[in-house]
Structure formats: structure tokens, C-alpha cells
Amino acid sequence: MNKRKKQQLILLAGIVVALLLVSFYLSRSQPFQSGRVFSNFAVTDTANITKVFMSDREGREVTLDRISRSEWRLNRVHEANNAVVNSLLRTIYNIEVKGIVPRSKHNTVISDMAAKNTRVEIYQRVPRIRIGRLRLFPHVKMTKSYFVGGPTPDHHGTYMMMDGSERAFITFVPGQNAFLSLRYSTRESDWRDHTILALTIQQIQSVDVEIPGRPEESYRIEKTGERTFEMFQHYDQPVTIPLDTTRVLNFLASFRSVKYEGLINDMDPMRRDSIINQVPMQTLTITAIDGGVHTIKTFRRKAPHEYDELTQQRIKWDRDRLYALINDGKDLTLCQFYVFDDILKPFTYFREDYVPDHQHHFFEQ
């Protein structure tokens, strides 16, 4: 390397070091939020958001981590509901300030927010140095920190306050007359993806179905090829009678998208125990090709009304919804028969000579 090139490299290194020192000095000498941006709650580049953290006064916390362009992880464990996350991102992008809280109401609003609020922290990947269009040394840092309070009396605005600010503001999203507190929920169940199972036929190795009290209707399906299988009654007795192979394949295909309607882990513990201590309707054990085992234990749900609205007959069990215990018994969910009917099938259903009764669920038989 000649002397001139060496001098140029030294000069370039010196410039970079100088820029880093200036950037570091400015970041340390200026507060995280300067006074002129105390009302700037919006994030214009949500694509660079890597994490959103929310916590409330009751000790609940939600952390949303971006794991890809369109996928998010909830509390480092669960898949997040991307539709709900996208709704939050749109709120973060579109949020505007309607006005500052008047002095006459300021103390009351601050007092209410001190008692009940949601702290929001937004993290982005941003460059340490910006020179025109040039972006150097990207890193993740917290770019927004604010508190979300309750709605205004007319429910057309939401009280918010920047971390470090002395004044609260009234915020809104243009075109929407709803308050924003619900968008910043700290309930984990509000952010969970509702998928119980998403396995294709090619990903399933076997399905075991146990129907308590009716062992003749319990069975096992073992896949022997890409679209071939063997069925066992009572789990270990090979079936020799003719089967409707289309029904079997449709049954296996139904595990491609099994979702619950709602997560109900926060119900009263005694009521929860009374549900899961019932004799299950069915217990399904699905083993995947990769060795993963998924168990779904289903339970009847008491009918919300004593009489059927159409027939006026007395009914005991809900014909629209049921309970399902999933994730190794950790999560109790409310599900719809509209979704579960395709996987709640007795052995008889697969017989070639069976005529389905579309007027009743199997569980009523």
C-alpha cells in the first residue's frame, strides 16, 4: 500500500470516529424526548419496529417481537395474532394529537392516569449516523416511550402522555371515533394466535381418537404412504370392513386449520376444574412426522338456554360451542362446532355403508 492510500484510509477512519463521537455526544447531551416532540406519538416507519413492550399497573406485561417481515412472537413463547399486531401498527402509524389537556382538567387526568395506565415502549432499528441518504451503523434502540390512559368523556379521544413530559394530550386516529386504549391491551390472550393445529396430510403420521364409554367408536389412523393409511379399531384391531377412503382423507385434511374462538384461562379456577374434570367427549392425539405430539381434549358446554329456540325442546348441552383443553393442558379454550365437527368423528362415520345424520352432532348420539 503506497503512502497516499494509507493517508486516505487514516483520514477516512478519523472522519468516521469523529462522526461517532459527535453522535454519541448528542445522544448523551440531549434528553430522550426533547420538549418539542412531547406530542409526537406516531412512528412513521413501522417497518423498522423490532419490538413493542406494554405493561400496566396490575403487573401484566406483553412483549411483541418481530421475527420476520410479517410474523411476530408473543412473550417469546407464543405465535402472535398478526392481524391484531397489524392493527396496532396502523394505530402507531396514524395516531395524531387532537389537543393538549386543558389546565383545568390536567390534575384530574394525571391522577387518573397515575392509577391506571399502560406504558408503551417502541423499539426500532435505526442508524447511528445519517448523512443525506447514507445510513451507517444500524442498531436497535427505544424510540418512543409513552403512557396510554383512558378515554375522553365523549369517547372520541384517548389521554396519552410522553415519558418525561409534564403535560398530557388527547390523541385519536383520523376517521375513527373509537378510543385507543383497547389497541394497547396488556392481556396476553388478546394477542395470541388462535391456531390449535396447522398440519397437512403430509405432515401427519397418526391420529388416535379416544371416545370414553364407547370403545367400539375409538380408533387409530396410521399413515403408510403419502395418501395411504391403515385404520385400527380399539387402537389395535385392524379394520377389515370396507371404508370410505374419501372420508378418511377429508378427516386428515381437516387438521390443516383448527382454531379456537377464545382463550379462557382467566375464568374462575373452580369453574375451570369443574369443566376439565368431566368425562371428555373425545381425546384426539395427533402425531406429526417430525415427532411432535399434539393432544386435544374436548368437553361439552352447558347450553346457554334451557330450551331450543326452534323446537322448544329442553336441551342440556350447547349445540354451537364446546371446550377444548390444548397445549399439554395449559390452555382452556372455547371452540365452535362449526370448526370442530370435521375432526369429531366416530369410527362408524368412516364405514362405507354409513349415512351421516346432518341434523345432529355426534356428541348428541
C-alpha positions as CSV (number, residue, x, y, z in Angstrom):
1,M,0.0,0.0,0.0
2,N,1.5,3.3,-1.0
3,K,1.8,6.3,1.3
4,R,-1.0,8.2,-0.3
5,K,-3.6,5.4,0.1
6,K,-2.5,4.9,3.6
7,Q,-3.1,8.6,4.4
8,Q,-6.5,8.4,2.8
9,L,-7.5,5.4,4.9
10,I,-6.3,7.2,8.1
11,L,-8.3,10.3,7.1
12,L,-11.5,8.2,6.4
13,A,-11.1,6.4,9.7
14,G,-10.6,9.7,11.5
15,I,-13.8,11.1,9.9
16,V,-15.8,8.0,10.9
17,V,-14.5,8.2,14.5
18,A,-15.3,11.9,14.7
19,L,-18.9,11.3,13.5
20,L,-19.4,8.5,16.0
21,L,-18.1,10.8,18.8
22,V,-20.5,13.6,17.7
23,S,-23.4,11.2,17.5
24,F,-22.6,9.8,20.9
25,Y,-22.3,13.3,22.4
26,L,-25.6,14.4,21.0
27,S,-27.4,11.3,22.2
28,R,-26.0,11.8,25.8
29,S,-26.3,15.5,26.0
30,Q,-30.0,15.6,24.8
31,P,-32.9,14.1,26.7
32,F,-34.6,11.1,25.2
33,Q,-37.6,13.3,24.3
34,S,-37.0,16.9,23.7
35,G,-39.7,19.4,24.6
36,R,-40.7,20.0,21.0
37,V,-41.6,16.3,20.4
38,F,-43.5,15.6,23.6
39,S,-46.6,15.5,21.5
40,N,-45.2,13.3,18.7
41,F,-46.7,9.8,19.4
42,A,-46.7,8.5,15.8
43,V,-44.0,6.3,14.2
44,T,-43.8,6.9,10.5
45,D,-41.6,3.9,9.7
46,T,-43.3,0.9,11.3
47,A,-41.4,-1.5,9.1
48,N,-38.4,-0.8,11.3
49,I,-40.1,-1.6,14.5
50,T,-38.5,-4.6,16.1
51,K,-40.3,-4.8,19.4
52,V,-43.3,-3.3,21.3
53,F,-43.4,-3.7,25.0
54,M,-46.5,-2.9,27.1
55,S,-47.2,-3.1,30.8
56,D,-49.9,-1.9,33.2
57,R,-50.3,-1.1,36.9
58,E,-51.6,-4.5,37.6
59,G,-48.3,-6.2,36.7
60,R,-49.4,-7.6,33.3
61,E,-46.9,-7.4,30.5
62,V,-46.9,-8.1,26.8
63,T,-43.8,-8.2,24.6
64,L,-44.2,-8.4,20.8
65,D,-41.0,-9.3,18.9
66,R,-40.8,-9.2,15.2
67,I,-39.3,-12.5,13.9
68,S,-39.8,-11.8,10.2
69,R,-41.3,-9.2,7.9
70,S,-44.9,-10.4,8.7
71,E,-44.6,-12.6,11.8
72,W,-44.4,-11.7,15.5
73,R,-43.7,-13.6,18.6
74,L,-45.7,-13.0,21.8
75,N,-43.8,-13.0,25.2
76,R,-41.0,-15.1,23.5
77,V,-43.2,-18.2,23.6
78,H,-46.4,-18.0,21.5
79,E,-47.2,-17.0,17.9
80,A,-48.9,-13.6,17.9
81,N,-52.1,-12.9,16.0
82,N,-50.7,-11.0,13.1
83,A,-54.0,-9.3,12.3
84,V,-54.2,-7.8,15.8
85,V,-50.5,-6.8,15.6
86,N,-51.1,-5.1,12.3
87,S,-54.0,-3.2,13.8
88,L,-51.7,-1.9,16.5
89,L,-49.0,-0.9,13.9
90,R,-51.6,1.0,11.9
91,T,-52.6,2.8,15.1
92,I,-49.0,3.6,15.9
93,Y,-48.5,5.0,12.4
94,N,-51.8,7.0,12.2
95,I,-52.1,8.4,15.7
96,E,-52.5,12.1,15.9
97,V,-52.9,14.7,18.7
98,K,-56.3,16.4,18.9
99,G,-55.1,18.8,21.5
100,I,-53.5,19.3,24.9
101,V,-55.4,18.6,28.0
102,P,-56.7,21.9,29.4
103,R,-55.1,23.2,32.6
104,S,-58.5,23.0,34.4
105,K,-58.6,19.2,33.8
106,H,-54.9,18.4,33.8
107,N,-54.6,17.4,37.5
108,T,-57.6,15.1,37.3
109,V,-56.4,13.4,34.1
110,I,-52.9,12.9,35.5
111,S,-54.3,11.5,38.7
112,D,-56.5,9.0,36.8
113,M,-53.5,8.0,34.6
114,A,-51.3,7.5,37.6
115,A,-53.9,5.0,39.0
116,K,-54.5,3.2,35.6
117,N,-52.3,3.4,32.5
118,T,-50.4,1.3,30.0
119,R,-46.8,2.0,29.5
120,V,-45.7,1.6,25.9
121,E,-42.1,1.2,24.6
122,I,-41.4,1.0,20.9
123,Y,-38.0,-0.2,19.7
124,Q,-36.7,0.3,16.1
125,R,-33.7,-0.5,14.1
126,V,-32.2,2.9,13.3
127,P,-28.8,4.1,12.1
128,R,-26.4,5.8,14.4
129,I,-25.3,8.2,11.7
130,R,-27.4,9.8,8.9
131,I,-25.7,11.8,6.2
132,G,-28.2,12.6,3.5
133,R,-29.4,9.3,2.2
134,L,-26.5,7.5,3.8
135,R,-27.3,5.3,6.8
136,L,-24.5,4.0,8.9
137,F,-24.2,1.6,11.9
138,P,-27.8,0.4,12.4
139,H,-28.7,-0.6,15.9
140,V,-31.9,-1.3,17.9
141,K,-33.0,1.4,20.4
142,M,-36.1,2.6,22.1
143,T,-37.5,5.4,20.0
144,K,-40.8,6.0,21.8
145,S,-42.0,5.7,25.4
146,Y,-45.4,6.9,26.5
147,F,-48.3,6.2,28.7
148,V,-51.8,5.4,27.5
149,G,-54.7,6.4,29.7
150,G,-58.4,6.2,29.5
151,P,-60.9,7.7,27.0
152,T,-62.2,11.3,27.0
153,P,-65.7,11.8,28.2
154,D,-67.1,11.7,24.7
155,H,-65.1,8.5,23.9
156,H,-63.7,10.2,20.8
157,G,-60.2,10.6,22.1
158,T,-57.7,9.0,24.4
159,Y,-55.4,10.6,27.0
160,M,-51.7,9.9,26.4
161,M,-48.5,11.3,27.9
162,M,-44.9,11.0,26.8
163,D,-42.4,9.6,29.3
164,G,-40.7,12.6,30.9
165,S,-43.4,15.1,29.9
166,E,-45.3,17.3,32.2
167,R,-48.4,17.6,30.1
168,A,-50.9,15.1,28.8
169,F,-52.5,15.1,25.3
170,I,-55.7,14.0,23.7
171,T,-55.0,11.6,20.8
172,F,-57.1,10.0,18.1
173,V,-56.8,8.2,14.8
174,P,-58.4,10.2,11.9
175,G,-61.6,8.6,10.6
176,Q,-62.2,6.6,13.7
177,N,-64.4,7.6,16.6
178,A,-63.1,4.9,19.0
179,F,-60.8,5.4,21.9
180,L,-57.4,3.7,21.6
181,S,-56.8,2.1,25.0
182,L,-58.0,-1.3,23.8
183,R,-55.4,-1.3,21.0
184,Y,-52.7,-1.3,23.7
185,S,-54.1,-4.3,25.6
186,T,-51.8,-6.0,28.2
187,R,-53.9,-9.2,28.2
188,E,-51.8,-12.0,26.6
189,S,-55.0,-13.7,25.4
190,D,-55.8,-10.7,23.2
191,W,-52.5,-11.2,21.2
192,R,-52.4,-15.0,20.9
193,D,-52.8,-16.6,17.5
194,H,-55.9,-18.8,17.7
195,T,-54.4,-21.7,15.8
196,I,-54.5,-25.0,17.6
197,L,-53.2,-27.1,14.8
198,A,-52.0,-26.4,11.2
199,L,-50.8,-29.8,9.9
200,T,-51.2,-31.0,6.3
201,I,-51.8,-34.7,5.5
202,Q,-48.2,-35.0,4.5
203,Q,-47.1,-33.8,8.0
204,I,-49.4,-36.2,9.9
205,Q,-48.1,-39.6,11.0
206,S,-51.0,-40.8,13.0
207,V,-54.3,-39.8,14.7
208,D,-55.6,-41.5,17.8
209,V,-59.2,-40.8,18.8
210,E,-60.5,-42.0,22.2
211,I,-64.2,-41.8,22.9
212,P,-64.8,-42.6,26.6
213,G,-67.7,-45.0,27.2
214,R,-67.8,-46.0,23.6
215,P,-64.6,-48.0,22.9
216,E,-66.1,-49.5,19.7
217,E,-66.1,-46.0,18.3
218,S,-62.5,-45.3,19.3
219,Y,-59.9,-45.8,16.6
220,R,-56.4,-45.1,15.2
221,I,-55.3,-44.0,11.8
222,E,-51.7,-44.7,10.8
223,K,-50.4,-43.3,7.6
224,T,-48.5,-45.8,5.5
225,G,-47.8,-43.7,2.4
226,E,-48.3,-40.2,1.0
227,R,-52.0,-40.8,0.6
228,T,-52.4,-44.3,2.0
229,F,-53.3,-45.3,5.6
230,E,-54.3,-48.1,7.8
231,M,-57.1,-47.9,10.4
232,F,-57.4,-49.8,13.7
233,Q,-60.5,-50.1,15.8
234,H,-60.0,-50.1,19.6
235,Y,-56.5,-48.8,18.7
236,D,-55.0,-52.3,17.9
237,Q,-57.5,-54.3,15.8
238,P,-57.0,-53.9,12.1
239,V,-60.2,-52.9,10.3
240,T,-61.3,-55.4,7.6
241,I,-64.7,-53.9,6.7
242,P,-64.9,-51.6,3.7
243,L,-64.1,-47.9,4.5
244,D,-64.9,-44.7,2.7
245,T,-61.4,-43.6,1.9
246,T,-62.5,-40.1,0.8
247,R,-64.0,-39.5,4.3
248,V,-60.7,-40.7,5.9
249,L,-58.6,-38.3,3.7
250,N,-61.0,-35.4,4.4
251,F,-60.8,-36.1,8.1
252,L,-57.0,-36.0,8.0
253,A,-57.1,-32.8,5.8
254,S,-59.2,-31.1,8.4
255,F,-56.2,-30.7,10.7
256,R,-54.8,-28.2,8.3
257,S,-56.6,-25.4,10.1
258,V,-58.0,-26.0,13.6
259,K,-58.6,-22.8,15.6
260,Y,-60.3,-21.8,18.8
261,E,-62.7,-19.0,19.3
262,G,-61.4,-17.7,22.6
263,L,-58.8,-18.3,25.3
264,I,-60.5,-18.7,28.7
265,N,-57.6,-19.3,31.1
266,D,-58.7,-16.4,33.3
267,M,-62.0,-18.0,34.3
268,D,-62.7,-18.8,38.0
269,P,-60.4,-21.8,39.0
270,M,-63.3,-23.8,40.5
271,R,-65.3,-23.4,37.3
272,R,-62.3,-24.4,35.2
273,D,-61.8,-27.5,37.3
274,S,-65.5,-28.5,37.0
275,I,-65.1,-28.4,33.2
276,I,-61.8,-30.3,32.8
277,N,-62.8,-32.9,35.4
278,Q,-65.8,-34.0,33.3
279,V,-65.5,-37.1,31.2
280,P,-64.2,-35.8,27.9
281,M,-66.3,-36.0,24.7
282,Q,-63.2,-37.1,22.8
283,T,-59.5,-37.0,23.2
284,L,-57.5,-36.6,20.0
285,T,-53.8,-37.3,19.9
286,I,-52.1,-36.2,16.6
287,T,-48.5,-37.3,16.0
288,A,-46.6,-35.4,13.3
289,I,-44.0,-36.8,11.0
290,D,-41.4,-34.7,12.9
291,G,-42.3,-36.5,16.1
292,G,-44.3,-33.7,17.6
293,V,-47.4,-34.8,19.6
294,H,-50.5,-32.6,19.9
295,T,-53.4,-33.6,22.2
296,I,-56.8,-32.0,22.1
297,K,-59.2,-33.0,24.9
298,T,-62.8,-31.8,24.2
299,F,-65.6,-31.2,26.7
300,R,-69.3,-30.5,26.5
301,R,-70.6,-27.0,27.3
302,K,-73.8,-26.4,29.1
303,A,-76.5,-24.9,26.9
304,P,-76.9,-21.1,27.5
305,H,-80.7,-21.6,27.2
306,E,-82.9,-24.3,28.7
307,Y,-85.0,-24.7,25.5
308,D,-84.1,-24.9,21.9
309,E,-85.3,-21.7,20.1
310,L,-86.7,-23.5,17.1
311,T,-88.1,-26.8,18.5
312,Q,-88.8,-25.5,22.1
313,Q,-87.4,-28.8,23.3
314,R,-85.4,-28.9,26.5
315,I,-81.7,-29.1,25.8
316,K,-78.8,-29.7,28.2
317,W,-75.7,-29.1,26.0
318,D,-74.7,-26.2,23.8
319,R,-75.1,-27.2,20.2
320,D,-72.9,-24.4,18.9
321,R,-69.8,-24.4,21.2
322,L,-67.6,-26.7,23.2
323,Y,-64.5,-26.5,25.3
324,A,-61.1,-27.8,24.3
325,L,-58.0,-28.3,26.5
326,I,-54.8,-27.9,24.5
327,N,-51.0,-27.3,24.8
328,D,-50.5,-30.1,27.3
329,G,-53.4,-29.0,29.4
330,K,-52.1,-25.4,29.8
331,D,-54.8,-23.7,27.8
332,L,-58.6,-24.0,28.1
333,T,-60.4,-22.7,25.0
334,L,-63.9,-22.0,23.8
335,C,-64.4,-23.5,20.3
336,Q,-67.2,-23.7,17.7
337,F,-68.7,-27.0,16.4
338,Y,-68.6,-25.3,13.0
339,V,-64.8,-25.7,13.1
340,F,-64.6,-28.9,15.2
341,D,-67.3,-31.0,13.5
342,D,-64.9,-32.2,10.9
343,I,-62.5,-33.7,13.4
344,L,-65.0,-35.1,15.9
345,K,-65.9,-38.2,14.0
346,P,-66.7,-41.7,15.5
347,F,-65.3,-44.9,13.8
348,T,-68.8,-45.6,12.4
349,Y,-68.5,-42.4,10.3
350,F,-65.8,-44.0,8.1
351,R,-67.7,-47.1,7.3
352,E,-68.6,-47.3,3.6
353,D,-72.3,-48.1,4.5
354,Y,-72.7,-45.2,6.9
355,V,-75.2,-42.5,6.1
356,P,-74.3,-39.3,8.1
357,D,-77.1,-37.6,10.0
358,H,-76.5,-33.9,9.3
359,Q,-79.2,-32.9,11.8
360,H,-77.2,-33.8,14.9
361,H,-73.7,-33.6,16.3
362,F,-72.1,-36.9,17.1
363,F,-71.9,-35.9,20.8
364,E,-75.7,-35.9,21.0
365,Q,-75.9,-39.6,20.0
